[in-house]
Amino acid sequence: MKKWAVILIISLVLAAVLAGGLYYANAVLLPRVVRQKILQGISDFTSSPATIGDLRLNILKGLVIRDLIVYDKTSPQEPLLEVKELSTSFLIWPFLKKKTIILPALTIDQAVLTLRRRNDGTLNIGYLLDKFKSQKTGAAAPAILVKNVEITESSVRWTDETKEPPHRADVRIKHANARIGFTRASLTLTGEVTKNNLTTSVSINGDYVFSGQGLKGHITLKDFDIKNYLDEFPAVPHLPSRGIIDSLEADFTFDGLKTLSSQVQLHAKGLEASYRDYFLSGAEMDINFSFSAQTDHGPDVKGEGHMDLLQATVATKTPLSGKIHIAGAQADVRMEEDVITIVSDLAIRDSDAQTGDIKISGVNGSIHAEAQIPYPVTSAQEKQTTYKGRLDIASGDAEGLPFVQTMKILSAQASFDNAAVILAHLTAETLGTTVVVAGSLKNNVLDLQASGTVALASLLPALKKQFEIPVKTASGEADANIHLTSNIAEKKVSVQGEASLREPVLHIRQPDMALKAGAGRIVFDTQNETASWKLENTSFLNRTFILKGKLAGFKTSTCDIDASSEDFSATARFTKTGDIYDVSSLKMSFKKSRLDAYGRWDSKQNTLHVNAVADVNLPDLKEWLPDKALFEKPWAFSGLCHIQTDVSGAVRDWKSWTVSSTATADALQVRGFTVKNIALNYTQRSRQGFINFLDFNAYDGKGTVKGRLDLKTSALPYTLSGEIKALNLNLLKNDIPNMKDKTFYGTLDLQAVASGSGADTKSITGQGQLFIRNGNIWEFNPLKGLGNFIFVPRFNTLSFSHATGDFFVRDGWILTDNLELIGQDAELLVRGKIGFDGTLDLVAVTQAPTTGPGQSPIGDIIKASGGMTAISITGSIEKPQYKLQPITKNIFNKIQGFFSNIAP
């Protein structure tokens, strides 16, 4: 028989034996013996019932178990482990005098392990873990040795019942392969973890050496949602609360199960984290980090790495509250035993910060920072994070700043050390100018030093918010140096500084006057509540002054003001308490005039009370009053008055004032006339003014005036009454133009009563009486010149020694019907009117004296003729015009013949 035939026969025999053996094993041995042994072994180990759907031998796979179910010990109706198919080959091999079961290959397909953490915190497989722990260790070799384990399409279903609601997650093992040798073991796994419908991909490669207990491997994660697993890592400090790790690559070694070393690379986005008062959001970064940790005694972690931050936002609460938008950053990280050190360079854009009322926004620039974060942090011993660095700002805006309110940052350089910020340099635009600022922020105290040239029009609103300044508008420039300190927590601000002024112009609020100066200086200190100023070459009311002042106290203020020029000086002191200004002293001198006053002003009610004593030289008022014509011809007011007055009432309603005033003057001149020994007493109350008396002497005569002014209406109606007694006309003529050399004398008595409204002369109505005695008044216009019409020129100097008559005033005229001029040779009866503007409309009627001594021949002729002569007087007092009225021809001829006969 040929050799191949023998081999064929042997093979067939073996095949038959094998087939018979498989049949026997699958039909008899496995169902009846092995199944029970396996189930009994599983039940004994798990203390739980188990079932097998099918058990058979496969020539390729070895022993195949299908539909294996192991039930939960505590819940016998619930499966603990379900395996769709488990297959293995095995050998029984003597090893060191003991039988060892060797499983060359163990394959698990579509297995499901159900794990639960119960409400009491124990695991549903806790009893199995306790069995593993209780087994003796240190054996030379295991009784069962698995050489290779392969798991496909399997999963672990996790439920944590200690959470409310319970947390669930599924771990899907797509493929896992574990190889176990006599000296080492290795693992390869790919899978997914799904929780809350979010899936994370996992890949693990590992290698473990038995003799040195050395472990090394590689882990890959993709799409890891941090928030989804945050509650599974409650003890990890500084862990982000949100974010996605797109990819994580980690190489690790576990040397002797004592030292863990790892190299990690990851990319993450949307990270959110918090540490005390710091909050990170929207972060996207790449990290490359390596670390080592000792696991046999306490936390001892060391590591270092590099981080590229593509974008992020950091929000803070202390010492500043705000947001820093990071456009890009690089950081080197070093982890030592108890601290994490981070050195970083950041580019920031559109960032903002706020402390108290101060807000900075739109900041663009860069930050170099070094931070040390204590690690780990425990509640028993919490260390402080420290940081320092520098800040370069290219642009930004600030608002809510003390004094200046707003500022546009052009550039800035600052350094910081924990809560302390040192501002080395800041260039900014504020108050319409460019300023340079330096300072610091320490212990919640802001300290700034600023300098620059600023327009007063821009500076004034800032000053008026700090001080009550009675200035409406301003122009000019100031070179200012300001030192500002602010306690942010207490919201206390103090400003110290000085400003040199160039050509300032201030428009005073009440009254609206312009105060101009060539130069000046202001020094102020809000902490000590003081301010002082000096204005040189100050132009005010057409004069040049030096104006100085000093202010002490803001809520209750004392202010001293001093103004001086060549012929003017003024000093004032007032105290401000709330809305009340108490003027304790006001002294002024101007040429020959003096003022000494004190009083009070309530700025809220806008009421005043003033008591003043003044010596006023009338010509000195010319520079202060708008109507300067009063001090020029023909008025030419002059004289020195002494005035005492007490005034109280609303500032804007002088009609309601209560006034008590007296005035005296030795002599006053008006239109060239002199009035002496003047005494005036004026009072005002209940919107009525009273001239209680106005007494005076004029040309040896005495006069007095009384009157009343009604202030209740805008028309200002008034009444006056007065009289003059024994006025010497001979003295008066010396003050009348062109009368000094004339024959004009006599004694005048005058009484009058008048009423009117305001300055309207046509509203004046009144009446009076005139009496002149023992005089000669012929040469006083409009009498002069009448002789040319009544007499021949030789007798044109006939005189009138007496005058008497009544007069009335109305519609701008003085009217009379019975003014009599009485002389030795003739009499005149005048009737008509004289206008306030000097217009004449009179008629003079001549008549001879009928009684009394010295009757003249003229009188006899006129009397015998039975007629009178009348002359019409028109024109003005300065230029009168005369016209003879029609008379009887017989009278005229007789008078003419009489004068012809006696003429030489």
C-alpha positions in Angstrom: 0.0 0.0 0.0 1.3 3.3 -0.9 2.3 5.8 1.7 -0.2 8.4 0.8 -3.0 5.9 1.1 -1.8 5.1 4.6 -1.9 8.8 5.5 -5.3 9.2 4.0 -6.6 6.3 6.0 -5.1 7.6 9.2 -6.6 11.0 8.5 -10.0 9.6 7.9 -9.8 7.6 11.0 -8.7 10.6 13.0 -11.5 12.6 11.4 -13.9 10.0 12.3 -12.7 9.8 15.9 -12.7 13.6 16.1 -16.1 13.8 14.6 -17.3 11.2 17.0 -15.7 13.0 19.9 -17.3 16.3 18.9 -20.6 14.7 18.5 -20.2 13.0 21.9 -19.0 16.1 23.5 -21.8 18.3 22.0 -24.5 15.8 22.4 -23.7 14.1 25.7 -20.7 15.5 27.6 -21.3 19.3 27.3 -25.1 19.4 27.9 -25.1 16.9 30.7 -21.8 17.4 32.5 -19.9 20.5 31.5 -22.9 22.8 31.4 -23.7 22.0 35.0 -20.1 22.3 36.0 -19.8 25.8 34.3 -23.1 27.0 35.8 -22.2 25.7 39.2 -18.8 27.4 39.0 -20.3 30.7 38.0 -22.9 30.5 40.7 -20.4 29.6 43.3 -18.2 32.5 42.4 -20.9 35.1 41.9 -23.4 33.7 44.4 -25.9 34.5 41.7 -27.9 32.3 39.3 -26.7 32.0 35.7 -28.1 30.5 32.5 -26.5 29.4 29.3 -28.5 29.3 26.0 -26.1 26.9 24.1 -22.8 25.2 24.8 -20.8 23.3 22.3 -17.3 22.6 21.0 -16.2 24.1 17.7 -13.2 22.8 15.9 -12.0 26.4 15.2 -13.2 28.3 18.2 -13.0 25.7 20.8 -15.6 25.8 23.6 -18.4 28.1 22.6 -21.0 29.5 25.0 -23.9 31.4 23.7 -26.5 33.5 25.5 -24.8 33.4 28.9 -26.6 35.4 31.5 -25.4 36.0 35.0 -28.0 37.6 37.3 -27.5 40.3 40.0 -27.2 38.8 43.4 -29.3 41.5 45.0 -31.8 41.6 42.2 -32.1 38.0 40.9 -34.5 39.0 38.2 -32.1 41.6 36.7 -29.1 40.4 34.5 -25.7 41.4 35.7 -23.8 40.1 32.7 -25.2 39.1 29.3 -22.9 37.6 26.7 -24.1 36.8 23.2 -21.2 34.5 22.5 -18.1 33.5 24.5 -15.5 31.1 23.0 -12.3 29.8 24.2 -9.7 27.0 23.7 -8.0 25.5 26.7 -5.2 23.3 27.8 -4.4 21.5 31.1 -0.7 21.8 31.7 1.3 20.7 34.6 3.1 23.8 36.1 5.2 23.6 39.2 3.6 20.4 40.4 0.1 22.0 40.0 -2.4 21.7 37.2 -2.9 24.9 35.4 -5.7 25.6 33.0 -4.4 27.6 30.1 -6.8 29.5 27.9 -4.9 30.4 24.8 -7.7 32.6 23.4 -10.9 34.0 25.1 -13.3 35.7 22.8 -16.3 37.7 24.0 -18.8 39.0 21.5 -21.7 41.3 22.3 -21.4 41.3 26.0 -23.4 43.7 28.3 -22.3 44.3 31.8 -24.7 46.2 34.1 -23.1 48.2 36.8 -24.9 50.2 39.5 -24.0 52.4 42.4 -26.8 52.0 44.8 -28.3 54.7 47.1 -26.0 53.7 49.9 -22.9 54.2 47.7 -22.0 50.5 47.3 -21.6 48.8 43.9 -23.7 46.0 42.8 -20.5 44.0 42.1 -18.9 45.0 45.4 -19.1 41.5 46.7 -17.2 40.2 43.7 -14.4 42.8 44.3 -14.3 41.8 47.9 -13.7 38.2 46.8 -10.8 39.2 44.6 -9.3 41.2 47.5 -9.7 38.3 49.9 -7.8 35.8 47.7 -4.2 35.0 48.6 -1.6 36.7 46.5 2.0 35.9 45.8 1.4 32.5 44.1 4.0 31.5 41.6 1.5 31.3 38.8 -2.3 31.5 38.5 -4.4 28.3 38.4 -6.1 29.7 35.3 -4.1 31.5 32.8 -5.7 33.5 30.0 -3.3 34.2 27.3 -5.4 36.3 25.0 -8.8 38.0 25.5 -10.7 39.7 22.7 -13.9 41.6 23.2 -16.0 42.9 20.4 -19.2 45.0 20.2 -19.8 44.9 23.9 -20.9 47.5 26.4 -21.0 48.5 30.1 -24.2 50.1 31.3 -23.6 52.4 34.3 -26.2 53.8 36.7 -25.4 55.9 39.7 -28.4 55.9 42.0 -26.8 58.2 44.5 -27.6 61.1 42.2 -31.0 62.7 41.7 -32.1 61.9 39.1 -29.9 58.8 38.6 -26.9 59.3 36.3 -26.6 56.9 33.4 -23.8 56.2 30.9 -23.1 53.5 28.3 -19.5 52.4 27.6 -19.4 50.7 24.2 -16.4 48.5 23.5 -16.0 48.3 19.8 -12.9 46.1 20.1 -10.6 45.2 22.9 -7.7 42.9 23.0 -5.7 41.8 26.0 -2.7 39.6 25.8 -1.3 38.0 28.9 2.1 36.4 28.9 4.2 34.9 31.6 6.1 38.2 32.0 3.9 40.9 30.7 0.4 41.9 29.6 -0.9 44.3 27.0 -4.3 45.9 26.2 -5.7 47.5 23.1 -9.2 49.1 23.3 -11.4 51.2 21.1 -14.8 52.3 22.1 -17.3 55.1 23.0 -18.8 56.5 26.1 -22.3 57.8 25.8 -24.0 59.9 28.4 -27.0 62.2 28.0 -26.9 61.4 24.3 -23.4 62.8 24.0 -20.7 60.4 22.8 -17.0 60.5 23.5 -14.6 58.3 21.5 -11.9 56.4 23.5 -8.8 54.6 22.4 -6.4 52.9 24.8 -3.1 51.0 24.3 -1.3 49.7 27.3 1.5 47.4 28.3 2.2 46.0 31.8 5.4 44.1 33.0 4.7 41.8 35.9 8.2 41.6 37.4 8.8 45.4 37.6 5.1 46.4 37.9 5.7 48.8 35.1 2.8 50.2 33.1 2.9 52.3 30.0 0.4 53.2 27.4 -1.4 55.7 25.2 -4.9 57.1 25.6 -6.9 59.0 23.0 -10.1 60.9 23.6 -12.3 62.7 21.1 -15.4 64.9 21.6 -15.2 64.9 25.4 -17.9 67.2 26.9 -16.6 68.4 30.3 -19.9 69.5 31.7 -21.4 66.1 30.9 -18.9 64.4 33.2 -18.3 67.2 35.8 -20.4 65.5 38.5 -18.3 62.4 38.1 -15.1 64.3 39.2 -16.2 66.4 42.2 -12.8 66.3 44.0 -10.7 67.6 41.1 -9.7 71.3 41.7 -9.8 74.0 39.1 -11.6 71.8 36.6 -13.4 73.6 33.8 -17.2 73.6 34.3 -17.9 73.6 30.5 -16.1 72.9 27.3 -15.4 70.3 24.6 -12.1 68.5 24.4 -11.9 67.9 20.6 -8.9 65.6 20.9 -6.7 64.4 23.7 -3.5 62.3 23.2 -1.8 61.1 26.4 1.3 58.9 26.7 1.8 57.5 30.2 4.0 55.3 32.3 3.4 53.9 35.7 6.7 52.9 37.2 6.5 50.3 39.9 2.9 51.5 40.6 4.5 54.4 42.5 5.4 57.1 39.9 2.9 58.1 37.2 4.4 60.1 34.3 2.4 61.4 31.3 2.7 63.5 28.2 -0.6 65.1 27.2 -1.6 66.9 24.1 -5.1 68.3 23.7 -7.2 70.8 21.8 -10.3 72.2 23.6 -12.9 74.8 22.8 -15.7 76.6 24.6 -14.0 76.1 28.0 -15.5 77.7 31.1 -13.9 77.7 34.5 -13.8 79.7 37.7 -11.4 80.2 40.5 -12.5 82.4 43.4 -13.5 85.7 41.7 -12.1 84.9 38.2 -14.2 83.4 35.5 -13.0 82.0 32.1 -15.4 81.5 29.2 -15.3 80.9 25.5 -11.7 79.6 25.6 -10.1 77.7 22.8 -6.7 76.3 23.4 -4.0 73.8 22.5 -2.1 72.3 25.4 1.1 70.2 25.5 1.9 69.1 29.0 4.0 66.5 30.8 3.8 65.6 34.5 4.8 63.0 37.0 3.1 62.1 40.3 4.1 60.0 43.3 1.2 57.8 44.3 2.6 56.0 47.3 2.5 59.0 49.6 0.1 62.0 49.3 -0.3 64.2 46.3 3.1 65.0 44.9 2.6 66.2 41.3 5.3 67.9 39.1 5.0 68.9 35.5 5.5 71.5 32.9 4.0 72.4 29.6 3.0 75.0 27.0 -0.5 76.4 26.2 -1.6 78.3 23.1 -4.8 80.1 23.8 -6.5 81.0 20.6 -9.3 83.0 22.2 -11.0 83.4 25.6 -12.8 85.8 27.9 -11.7 86.3 31.5 -14.2 88.0 33.9 -13.1 89.3 37.3 -14.8 90.6 40.4 -11.8 91.8 42.5 -9.9 94.0 42.5 -11.7 95.1 39.3 -14.9 93.8 37.9 -14.8 93.4 34.1 -14.1 91.2 31.1 -10.8 90.7 29.3 -11.3 89.4 25.7 -8.2 87.4 24.8 -7.4 87.4 21.1 -4.4 85.2 21.4 -2.1 84.0 24.2 0.9 81.8 24.9 1.6 80.4 28.3 4.2 78.2 30.0 2.9 76.2 32.9 5.0 74.6 35.6 3.4 72.4 38.3 5.4 71.7 41.5 4.5 70.1 44.7 2.2 72.8 46.0 1.9 75.4 43.4 1.1 75.9 39.7 3.1 78.6 38.0 1.9 80.2 34.8 3.9 82.7 32.7 1.7 84.0 29.8 1.6 86.7 27.1 -1.8 87.8 26.0 -3.2 90.0 23.3 -6.5 91.6 24.4 -9.2 93.4 22.5 -12.4 95.3 23.3 -12.0 94.6 27.0 -13.6 96.4 29.9 -13.2 96.8 33.6 -15.0 98.7 36.4 -14.2 99.6 40.0 -16.7 101.7 41.8 -18.0 104.4 39.4 -14.9 104.1 37.2 -15.4 102.1 34.0 -12.8 101.3 31.3 -14.1 100.0 28.0 -12.8 99.1 24.5 -9.3 98.3 25.7 -6.9 96.9 23.2 -3.3 95.9 24.1 -1.2 93.1 25.5 -0.5 91.6 28.9 2.4 89.8 30.3 1.5 88.0 33.5 3.0 85.5 35.9 0.6 83.7 38.3 1.2 81.2 41.1 -1.9 79.1 41.9 -1.7 77.0 45.1 -2.3 73.3 44.5 -4.1 71.4 45.8 -6.5 73.7 47.6 -8.3 72.3 50.7 -10.8 74.0 52.9 -8.6 73.5 55.9 -5.7 75.4 54.4 -6.5 77.7 51.5 -3.6 79.6 50.1 -3.8 82.8 48.1 -3.2 83.0 44.4 -0.4 85.5 43.5 0.1 87.2 40.2 2.2 90.0 38.7 3.0 91.4 35.3 2.7 94.3 33.0 0.0 95.8 30.8 0.4 97.7 27.5 -2.7 99.5 26.3 -2.9 100.8 22.7 -6.4 102.3 23.0 -9.5 102.4 25.2 -12.1 104.7 26.9 -12.7 105.5 30.5 -15.7 107.1 32.1 -16.9 107.9 35.6 -13.5 109.3 36.5 -13.4 111.7 39.4 -13.2 115.3 38.3 -12.7 114.7 34.5 -15.6 112.2 34.1 -14.5 110.8 30.6 -11.1 110.0 29.0 -10.0 108.5 25.7 -6.8 106.4 26.3 -4.2 106.8 23.5 -1.5 104.6 25.1 -0.6 103.3 28.5 1.9 101.2 30.3 1.2 99.6 33.7 2.5 96.9 35.9 0.6 94.9 38.5 1.5 92.8 41.5 -1.5 91.1 43.0 -4.1 93.8 43.7 -1.6 96.6 43.3 -1.4 98.4 39.9 1.3 100.8 39.0 0.5 103.1 36.1 3.9 104.1 34.7 2.6 106.2 31.9 -0.8 107.0 30.3 -1.5 109.4 27.4 -5.1 110.3 27.0 -7.6 112.8 25.7 -9.9 114.4 28.2 -11.5 117.8 28.7 -10.7 118.5 25.1 -6.9 118.2 25.4 -4.1 115.6 25.7 -2.9 114.8 29.2 -0.2 112.6 30.7 -1.1 110.5 33.7 0.9 108.3 36.1 -0.2 106.6 39.3 -1.2 103.5 41.1 -4.1 101.4 42.5 -3.3 99.9 45.8 -5.5 98.6 48.6 -8.5 99.9 46.8 -7.0 103.4 46.6 -6.5 105.1 43.3 -3.6 107.6 43.1 -3.1 109.5 39.9 -0.8 112.4 38.9 -1.9 114.2 35.7 -0.6 117.1 33.7 -1.7 118.9 30.5 -2.9 122.1 28.9 -6.6 122.4 28.9 -9.1 124.9 27.6 -11.0 126.7 30.4 -14.3 126.2 28.5 -13.7 122.4 28.9 -12.4 122.6 32.5 -15.2 124.8 33.8 -18.0 122.0 33.9 -15.6 119.7 35.8 -14.8 122.5 38.3 -18.5 123.4 38.8 -19.3 119.8 39.8 -16.7 120.0 42.6 -17.2 123.6 43.6 -19.9 126.2 43.5 -18.4 128.7 41.1 -20.5 131.7 40.0 -19.1 131.6 36.5 -21.4 131.1 33.5 -18.8 130.6 30.7 -15.0 130.8 30.4 -12.3 130.9 27.8 -8.5 130.8 27.8 -6.1 128.0 28.7 -4.7 126.4 31.8 -1.4 124.5 32.3 -2.7 122.1 35.0 -0.9 119.6 37.3 -3.4 117.5 39.2 -2.9 114.9 42.0 -6.0 112.8 42.4 -6.6 110.1 45.1 -9.8 108.1 45.4 -10.8 105.5 48.0 -12.9 103.4 45.7 -14.6 101.3 48.4 -15.7 104.4 50.4 -16.2 106.5 47.2 -14.1 109.3 48.6 -12.2 111.5 46.2 -9.6 114.1 46.8 -8.0 116.3 44.2 -4.9 118.5 44.7 -3.3 120.6 42.1 -2.5 123.9 40.5 -3.2 125.5 37.2 -1.4 128.4 35.5 -3.9 130.4 33.5 -3.2 132.1 30.2 -5.5 135.0 29.1 -8.6 133.7 31.0 -12.0 135.3 30.5 -14.7 134.5 33.0 -18.4 135.5 32.4 -19.8 136.0 35.9 -23.3 134.6 36.4 -24.9 137.4 38.4 -24.7 140.0 37.0 -23.5 138.8 33.6 -20.1 140.5 33.4 -16.9 139.6 31.7 -13.8 139.2 33.8 -10.6 139.2 31.8 -7.1 138.6 33.0 -3.7 138.4 31.4 -2.5 135.5 33.5 -3.4 133.7 36.7 -2.8 130.8 39.0 -5.2 128.5 40.9 -4.2 126.1 43.7 -6.7 123.7 45.2 -6.9 120.8 47.6 -10.2 119.0 48.1 -8.9 116.8 50.9 -8.1 119.8 53.1 -10.9 121.7 51.5 -8.8 124.7 50.4 -8.5 126.7 47.2 -6.7 129.9 46.4 -6.3 131.9 43.2 -4.6 135.0 41.8 -5.5 136.8 38.6 -3.1 139.4 37.2 -3.9 142.2 34.8 -7.6 141.5 35.3 -9.7 143.6 33.0 -13.1 144.4 34.5 -15.3 147.4 33.9 -12.5 149.1 31.9 -10.0 148.7 34.7 -7.1 146.5 35.4 -7.0 144.6 38.7 -5.0 142.1 40.7 -7.6 139.6 42.0 -6.8 137.3 44.8 -8.9 134.8 46.8 -8.8 132.0 49.3 -11.4 129.4 50.1 -11.4 127.1 53.2 -14.0 124.4 53.6 -16.6 123.2 51.1 -19.7 122.4 53.0 -19.1 125.2 55.5 -16.8 127.5 53.6 -14.9 130.6 54.5 -13.8 132.7 51.5 -11.6 135.8 51.4 -11.4 137.9 48.2 -9.1 140.8 47.5 -9.2 143.0 44.4 -6.9 146.0 43.9 -6.0 148.4 41.1 -4.4 151.8 40.9 -7.3 153.6 42.5 -9.6 150.8 43.6 -9.4 148.2 46.3 -11.9 145.7 47.7 -11.8 143.0 50.3 -14.6 140.6 51.3 -15.0 137.7 53.6 -18.0 135.4 53.6 -18.9 132.0 55.1 -21.1 129.5 53.3 -23.1 127.1 55.3 -25.4 124.9 53.1 -27.3 127.4 51.0 -26.5 130.4 53.3 -23.8 132.9 52.5 -22.9 135.1 55.4 -20.8 138.1 54.3 -19.1 139.2 57.5 -17.1 142.0 55.8 -17.2 143.8 52.5 -14.9 146.8 52.1 -14.4 148.8 48.9 -12.7 152.0 48.1 -12.7 153.7 44.7 -11.1 157.2 44.3 -13.0 159.3 46.9 -15.8 156.7 47.4 -15.9 154.1 50.2 -18.2 151.2 51.1 -18.4 149.1 54.2 -21.1 146.3 54.3 -22.1 143.0 55.7 -25.1 140.8 55.1 -26.5 137.3 54.1 -27.6 135.6 50.9 -29.8 132.5 50.8 -28.9 131.0 47.4 -31.8 128.4 47.6 -34.5 131.0 48.4 -32.5 133.7 46.5 -33.1 136.2 49.3 -30.6 138.7 50.8 -30.1 141.0 53.8 -27.5 143.8 53.4 -26.4 146.4 55.8 -24.1 149.0 54.2 -22.5 152.3 54.9 -21.0 154.2 52.0 -19.4 157.5 51.1 -20.2 158.0 47.4 -18.5 160.6 45.3 -21.0 161.0 42.5 -18.5 161.5 39.7 -16.9 158.2 40.7 -20.0 156.4 39.6 -19.4 157.4 36.0 -17.4 154.3 35.3 -19.9 152.0 36.9 -23.3 153.2 35.6 -24.4 152.6 32.0 -25.9 156.2 31.6 -22.7 158.2 31.7 -24.5 161.3 30.4 -25.7 162.0 33.9 -22.2 163.1 34.8 -21.6 165.2 31.7 -23.1 168.6 30.6 -25.8 169.7 31.0 -26.5 167.4 34.0 -23.0 167.2 35.5 -23.9 165.4 38.7 -21.2 165.9 41.4 -20.9 165.8 45.2 -20.1 163.5 48.0 -22.9 161.5 49.7 -22.9 159.6 52.9 -25.4 156.6 52.8 -26.6 154.2 55.3 -29.0 151.4 54.3 -30.5 148.2 55.4 -32.1 146.0 52.7 -33.7 142.6 52.8 -35.9 140.6 50.4 -35.9 138.5 47.3 -32.9 139.2 45.0 -34.9 139.2 41.8 -37.9 141.2 43.2 -36.6 144.6 44.5 -40.1 145.9 44.8 -40.7 143.5 47.7 -37.6 144.6 49.6 -37.8 146.0 53.0 -35.5 149.1 53.0 -34.4 151.5 55.7 -32.0 154.1 54.3 -30.6 157.5 55.1 -28.4 159.7 53.0 -26.6 163.0 53.7 -24.5 165.3 51.6 -22.8 168.6 52.4 -23.3 169.8 48.8 -24.4 168.3 45.5 -24.2 169.9 42.0 -26.7 169.2 39.2 -26.8 171.2 36.0 -24.5 173.7 37.6 -26.8 174.3 40.5 -25.7 173.6 44.1 -27.8 172.1 46.8 -26.4 171.9 50.4 -27.0 170.2 53.7 -29.0 167.4 52.1 -30.7 164.9 54.4 -32.8 162.0 53.0 -34.7 159.4 54.8 -36.2 156.6 52.7 -38.1 153.5 53.8 -39.7 150.7 51.8 -42.1 148.0 53.0 -45.2 146.2 51.8 -44.3 147.1 48.2 -44.4 150.8 49.0 -41.6 153.3 49.1 -41.7 156.4 51.4 -39.6 159.5 51.2 -40.1 160.4 54.8 -38.2 163.6 54.2 -35.7 165.2 51.9 -34.4 168.3 53.5 -31.8 170.7 51.9 -30.5 174.2 51.7 -30.3 176.0 48.3 -29.1 179.6 47.9 -29.9 180.7 51.5 -33.3 179.0 51.1 -34.6 175.9 52.8 -36.4 173.1 51.1 -38.1 169.9 52.0 -39.7 167.1 49.9 -41.9 164.2 51.0 -43.4 161.4 48.8 -44.7 157.9 48.3 -43.9 155.3 45.6 -46.4 152.5 44.9 -44.5 149.4 43.9 -47.4 147.1 43.5 -47.8 147.8 39.8 -45.4 148.0 36.9 -46.5 151.7 36.3 -44.8 152.7 39.6 -47.2 155.6 40.5 -45.9 158.2 43.0 -46.9 161.3 44.8 -44.6 164.2 45.9 -45.0 167.3 47.9 -42.5 170.0 48.7 -41.6 173.6 49.3 -38.8 176.0 49.1 -38.6 179.1 51.3 -36.5 182.3 51.0 -34.4 181.2 48.1 -32.0 184.1 47.2 -32.3 184.8 43.4 -29.2 187.0 43.5 -27.2 184.0 44.5 -29.0 181.7 42.1 -28.1 183.9 39.1 -24.4 183.1 39.6 -25.1 179.5 38.6 -27.4 180.5 35.6 -25.5 180.8 32.3 -25.1 184.4 31.1 -26.8 185.9 34.3 -23.8 186.7 36.5 -23.6 190.3 35.2 -27.3 190.9 35.1 -29.5 192.7 37.6 -31.5 189.8 39.0 -32.4 189.4 42.6 -35.2 188.7 45.0 -36.5 186.1 47.4 -38.4 183.0 46.2 -41.0 180.9 48.0 -42.4 177.8 46.2 -44.9 175.1 47.1 -45.9 172.2 44.9 -47.7 168.9 44.9 -47.3 166.4 42.0 -48.0 162.8 41.1 -47.0 160.6 38.2 -46.0 157.1 37.0 -42.4 155.9 36.5 -40.2 157.9 34.2 -43.1 159.2 32.0 -42.9 163.0 32.4 -46.2 163.4 30.6 -47.9 161.4 33.3 -47.1 164.1 35.9 -49.9 166.1 37.3 -49.7 168.6 40.0 -50.2 172.2 41.2 -48.2 174.8 43.1 -47.7 178.4 44.1 -44.9 180.8 43.3 -44.0 184.0 45.2 -41.1 186.3 44.6 -40.6 189.5 46.6 -38.2 192.4 46.9 -36.5 191.7 43.7 -35.7 192.5 40.1 -36.4 189.7 37.7 -36.8 191.6 34.4 -33.7 190.3 32.7 -34.6 186.7 33.2 -35.9 185.0 30.1 -38.5 185.0 28.9 -39.2 188.5 30.4 -36.1 190.0 28.8 -37.0 191.8 25.6 -40.6 192.6 26.4 -39.6 196.3 26.7 -39.0 196.5 23.0 -42.7 195.9 22.5 -44.1 197.9 25.4 -41.7 200.8 25.8 -39.3 202.7 23.8 -35.7 201.3 24.1 -34.8 203.9 26.6 -37.1 202.3 29.2 -36.5 198.7 28.5 -34.8 198.2 31.9 -37.9 198.8 33.9 -37.9 196.2 36.7 -40.5 194.0 38.4 -39.9 193.5 42.1 -42.6 191.1 43.0 -44.1 187.9 41.4 -46.9 185.7 42.5 -49.1 183.1 40.9 -50.5 179.6 40.8 -49.4 176.9 38.3 -50.6 173.4 37.3 -48.8 170.5 35.7 -50.3 168.0 33.2 -49.5 166.4 29.9 -45.9 167.6 30.0 -46.7 171.3 30.5 -46.6 173.8 33.4 -49.7 176.0 33.1 -50.7 179.2 34.8 -53.6 181.7 34.5 -52.6 184.2 37.1 -48.8 184.8 37.2 -48.4 188.5 38.2 -45.2 190.4 37.8 -45.5 193.7 39.7 -43.2 196.6 39.3 -43.2 200.3 40.3 -44.2 201.5 36.8 -46.1 198.6 35.4 -47.5 195.2 36.0 -47.6 192.0 33.8 -50.3 189.3 34.0 -49.0 186.1 32.4 -51.0 183.2 31.4 -50.2 180.1 29.3 -47.9 177.2 29.5 -44.3 176.1 29.5 -43.3 172.6 28.3 -40.9 170.3 30.1 -38.7 170.6 27.0 -38.6 174.4 27.4 -41.3 175.2 24.8 -43.1 178.5 25.5 -46.8 179.3 24.8 -47.5 182.4 26.9 -49.4 185.7 26.7 -48.2 188.7 28.8 -50.7 191.5 29.4 -49.5 194.9 30.6 -51.3 197.1 33.0 -50.6 200.1 35.1 -50.6 200.0 38.8 -53.8 201.3 40.2 -52.7 201.6 43.7 -49.6 202.1 45.7 -46.9 204.7 45.6 -45.0 205.7 42.6 -47.7 205.6 40.0 -46.1 206.3 36.7 -47.2 208.6 33.8 -47.3 205.4 31.7 -49.9 204.0 34.0 -51.9 207.2 33.8 -51.9 207.1 30.0 -52.8 203.4 29.8 -55.5 204.0 32.3 -56.9 207.1 30.6 -56.9 205.2 27.3 -59.1 202.6 28.8 -57.0 199.7 27.3 -54.1 197.2 27.8 -51.2 195.9 25.9 -50.8 192.1 25.2 -47.6 190.3 24.0 -47.5 186.7 22.8 -44.4 184.8 23.9 -43.5 181.6 21.9 -40.3 179.7 21.0 -38.2 178.3 23.9 -36.8 179.5 27.1 -33.4 179.8 25.5 -34.7 181.6 22.4 -38.0 183.3 23.2 -40.0 185.0 20.4 -42.4 188.0 21.0 -45.3 189.3 19.1 -47.6 192.3 19.8 -51.2 191.4 20.0 -53.8 193.7 18.3 -54.7 196.7 20.6 -56.7 199.9 20.3 -55.0 202.4 18.0 -55.8 205.3 20.2 -54.0 203.7 23.1 -51.0 203.0 21.0 -50.8 206.5 19.6 -51.1 208.2 23.0 -48.3 206.0 24.4 -46.1 206.8 21.4 -46.8 210.5 21.6 -46.0 210.5 25.3 -42.6 209.0 24.9 -41.9 211.3 22.0 -42.5 214.4 24.1 -40.3 213.4 26.9 -37.5 212.1 24.7 -34.4 214.3 24.7 
